[in-house]
């Protein structure tokens, strides 16, 4: 099976990537894009929050035999919600460029650790400047969308390459158009905005996605 690859290359003339210190400014993110990213984040939190809610309902049950199950549900939901919030906080830049307490590689490990997708975030990628790792984390989210049945994500450098390996990995034409910034902002949806945002980050770092 052929893997899906997303490669970030500077300028478009050659496929090599030298990290450059360039900040991602808020001006590149349209209000609509921000709203759609928030919608995606809310969608990602539905599952964990539902688990917490189900756990609290079990605690309210008069049958105390459910207490252990309730505590387990609440614990799982709380951990998953926290892990997803921390990952998206870094990926979307909600921290405002401030230093983070957890390394991006660890954030990715926690995010994908409970999914059907494994993530290989190599040491060479883990030492990239944070703005490049932010781009990498966003590309991981895009690549994960190409693996609806599960699979494996492999991140490689010196070129920043994300490889999605699984059963018939693919992205929709709309997602590919968003990734290359061909899609209009008005035509973006909660399904394609992640790819568009990754494309914007790549452009802000002086490279393109191929």
Backbone torsions as a table, in degrees:
resi	resn	phi	psi	omega
1	UNK	NA	136.7	-177.7
2	UNK	-81.6	131.7	178.5
3	UNK	-78.3	153.1	170.7
4	UNK	-86.5	134.9	179.8
5	UNK	-124.7	140.5	170.3
6	UNK	-122.5	119.0	-176.7
7	UNK	-118.3	132.5	178.8
8	UNK	-101.2	119.2	-177.4
9	UNK	-128.4	137.5	-178.4
10	UNK	-69.6	133.1	171.7
11	UNK	68.9	-38.4	-180.0
12	UNK	108.0	-3.1	-177.3
13	UNK	-90.1	-27.2	-179.1
14	UNK	-146.5	158.7	-178.1
15	UNK	-105.6	75.2	173.1
16	UNK	-146.9	148.2	-170.7
17	UNK	-130.9	112.1	173.7
18	UNK	-107.2	114.4	-177.5
19	UNK	-56.3	135.0	177.9
20	UNK	-123.6	144.5	-177.8
21	UNK	-82.8	91.7	176.8
22	UNK	-132.1	127.0	-178.7
23	UNK	-79.3	144.7	174.3
24	UNK	-86.6	117.2	-176.8
25	UNK	-92.2	151.9	-178.4
26	UNK	-66.9	-18.4	-177.0
27	UNK	-67.2	-19.8	-178.7
28	UNK	-81.6	-9.5	-176.9
29	UNK	-104.5	112.4	179.5
30	UNK	-68.9	154.0	178.9
31	UNK	-56.9	-40.1	179.3
32	UNK	-64.6	-40.8	178.6
33	UNK	-62.1	-43.6	178.9
34	UNK	-60.5	-42.6	-179.8
35	UNK	-63.9	-41.4	-179.7
36	UNK	-69.6	-35.6	176.3
37	UNK	-65.0	-39.8	177.0
38	UNK	-64.2	-38.1	178.1
39	UNK	-63.5	-40.6	178.3
40	UNK	-64.6	-42.3	179.0
41	UNK	-61.3	-43.8	178.7
42	UNK	-59.9	-41.1	178.6
43	UNK	-61.6	-39.6	-179.2
44	UNK	-68.0	-22.6	-177.7
45	UNK	-92.5	-9.1	-176.7
46	UNK	-59.8	-48.2	-177.6
47	UNK	-58.8	-55.0	-179.9
48	UNK	-61.0	-40.1	-179.2
49	UNK	-68.2	-36.0	175.7
50	UNK	-62.3	-40.0	177.8
51	UNK	-62.5	-41.7	177.4
52	UNK	-62.8	-43.7	-180.0
53	UNK	-62.8	-43.1	178.8
54	UNK	-63.0	-37.4	178.6
55	UNK	-64.9	-41.9	179.1
56	UNK	-66.5	-33.4	177.2
57	UNK	-66.8	-37.9	177.2
58	UNK	-66.1	-37.0	178.2
59	UNK	-63.3	-31.3	-179.6
60	UNK	-77.8	-12.2	-179.5
61	UNK	-69.3	143.8	-178.5
62	UNK	-70.2	-22.8	178.7
63	UNK	-78.7	106.6	-175.4
64	UNK	-72.4	-8.0	177.0
65	UNK	-64.5	-19.5	-179.0
66	UNK	-85.2	-4.2	-172.7
67	UNK	-60.4	-45.5	-179.0
68	UNK	-63.0	-42.2	178.0
69	UNK	-62.8	-38.6	-178.9
70	UNK	-64.4	-46.7	-180.0
71	UNK	-62.2	-39.5	179.3
72	UNK	-64.9	-44.3	178.6
73	UNK	-60.6	-45.3	-179.4
74	UNK	-63.8	-42.0	179.9
75	UNK	-63.8	-44.5	179.2
76	UNK	-63.1	-46.9	-179.3
77	UNK	-62.2	-41.6	-178.9
78	UNK	-65.8	-42.3	179.4
79	UNK	-65.1	-44.3	-179.5
80	UNK	-65.3	-40.7	179.0
81	UNK	-63.1	-44.3	179.8
82	UNK	-64.1	-43.4	-179.4
83	UNK	-63.5	-41.5	-179.8
84	UNK	-68.8	-41.0	178.8
85	UNK	-62.5	-43.3	-179.7
86	UNK	-64.4	-41.5	179.6
87	UNK	-64.4	-49.4	-177.4
88	UNK	-69.6	-30.7	176.4
89	UNK	-60.2	-42.7	177.8
90	UNK	-72.5	-47.8	-175.3
91	UNK	-61.3	-38.6	-177.1
92	UNK	-91.9	-2.8	175.9
93	UNK	77.2	21.7	-179.5
94	UNK	-67.6	-15.2	179.9
95	UNK	-77.8	-5.7	177.7
96	UNK	67.5	26.2	178.6
97	UNK	84.9	0.7	180.0
98	UNK	-70.6	157.1	178.1
99	UNK	-63.6	145.0	180.0
100	UNK	-108.1	150.7	-177.1
101	UNK	-80.7	-23.6	-178.4
102	UNK	-115.0	134.9	-179.4
103	UNK	-66.7	144.3	-179.5
104	UNK	-53.2	-37.5	179.5
105	UNK	-61.8	-38.8	178.6
106	UNK	-70.5	-36.1	176.4
107	UNK	-61.2	-42.8	179.4
108	UNK	-66.2	-39.7	179.9
109	UNK	-62.1	-40.2	179.2
110	UNK	-70.0	-39.2	-178.5
111	UNK	-64.3	-47.7	-175.6
112	UNK	-89.4	-7.2	-177.5
113	UNK	-64.4	-22.6	-178.7
114	UNK	-110.6	15.6	-179.0
115	UNK	-112.2	178.4	177.4
116	UNK	-85.3	6.2	-179.1
117	UNK	-115.2	125.6	174.5
118	UNK	-92.1	151.8	-176.5
119	UNK	-129.1	121.9	177.2
120	UNK	-103.9	99.1	-176.6
121	UNK	-103.2	92.2	-171.1
122	UNK	-65.9	161.7	-179.8
123	UNK	-61.3	-36.2	-179.2
124	UNK	-64.4	-32.7	176.9
125	UNK	-77.6	-31.5	-176.2
126	UNK	-69.2	-17.0	-179.3
127	UNK	-100.1	3.0	175.6
128	UNK	-66.4	155.3	173.7
129	UNK	-55.7	153.3	-173.3
130	UNK	-59.4	-35.7	-178.7
131	UNK	-66.2	-30.0	176.8
132	UNK	-77.1	-34.0	175.4
133	UNK	-70.4	-30.8	174.1
134	UNK	-62.8	-44.6	175.5
135	UNK	-60.2	-43.8	-179.6
136	UNK	-59.9	-42.1	179.9
137	UNK	-64.8	-38.3	176.8
138	UNK	-67.1	-37.3	176.8
139	UNK	-67.6	-32.0	175.3
140	UNK	-61.4	-40.3	178.6
141	UNK	-64.9	-40.4	178.1
142	UNK	-64.7	-46.7	-178.8
143	UNK	-64.0	-34.6	178.7
144	UNK	-62.9	-32.0	177.9
145	UNK	-65.4	-19.3	178.6
146	UNK	-82.7	-2.4	-176.5
147	UNK	-123.8	64.2	-178.1
148	UNK	-63.1	-22.6	-179.5
149	UNK	-102.4	12.5	-179.5
150	UNK	91.4	169.6	-178.8
151	UNK	158.6	-147.6	-174.1
152	UNK	-138.9	135.7	175.1
153	UNK	-108.9	132.3	-179.8
154	UNK	-126.1	122.6	178.9
155	UNK	-104.6	130.1	-178.0
156	UNK	-130.1	153.7	171.3
157	UNK	-135.1	166.4	21.8
158	UNK	-76.7	-31.0	166.5
159	UNK	-76.7	144.8	179.9
160	UNK	-83.5	103.2	-175.0
161	UNK	-123.7	129.2	174.6
162	UNK	-110.9	124.2	-179.3
163	UNK	-114.9	125.0	177.7
164	UNK	-104.4	119.3	-176.4
165	UNK	-117.8	123.6	-178.9
166	UNK	-178.4	-160.1	-179.4
167	UNK	-82.4	109.7	178.7
168	UNK	48.2	58.3	179.7
169	UNK	-66.5	135.8	-179.8
170	UNK	-162.6	157.6	173.6
171	UNK	-118.3	149.1	-179.6
172	UNK	-68.8	156.4	175.9
173	UNK	-56.3	-35.4	179.6
174	UNK	-65.5	-40.0	178.6
175	UNK	-67.6	-41.2	178.5
176	UNK	-63.9	-38.1	177.8
177	UNK	-65.5	-39.0	178.0
178	UNK	-67.2	-39.7	-179.1
179	UNK	-62.2	-36.2	-179.8
180	UNK	-90.2	5.0	179.1
181	UNK	64.5	22.6	174.9
182	UNK	-80.2	-32.7	-179.1
183	UNK	-67.1	146.1	176.1
184	UNK	-79.6	151.2	179.1
185	UNK	-61.4	-38.7	-179.6
186	UNK	-63.1	-26.3	-178.7
187	UNK	-90.5	-0.7	-179.5
188	UNK	-71.2	150.9	175.2
189	UNK	-128.6	175.4	177.8
190	UNK	-64.7	-18.4	178.1
191	UNK	-82.6	-30.1	-174.4
192	UNK	-105.5	-11.5	-174.6
193	UNK	-65.3	-31.4	179.5
194	UNK	-61.5	-42.7	178.7
195	UNK	-65.6	-40.2	179.7
196	UNK	-63.6	-44.0	-179.5
197	UNK	-63.2	-39.3	176.5
198	UNK	-62.5	-39.6	177.4
199	UNK	-64.4	-38.6	178.2
200	UNK	-64.7	-43.7	178.2
201	UNK	-61.5	-42.8	179.0
202	UNK	-61.0	-44.3	-180.0
203	UNK	-63.3	-37.7	-179.1
204	UNK	-68.0	-21.2	178.1
205	UNK	-96.3	7.2	176.4
206	UNK	77.7	26.6	178.5
207	UNK	-135.1	174.8	178.1
208	UNK	-131.2	161.9	179.9
209	UNK	-100.1	130.3	-178.6
210	UNK	-128.2	NA	NA
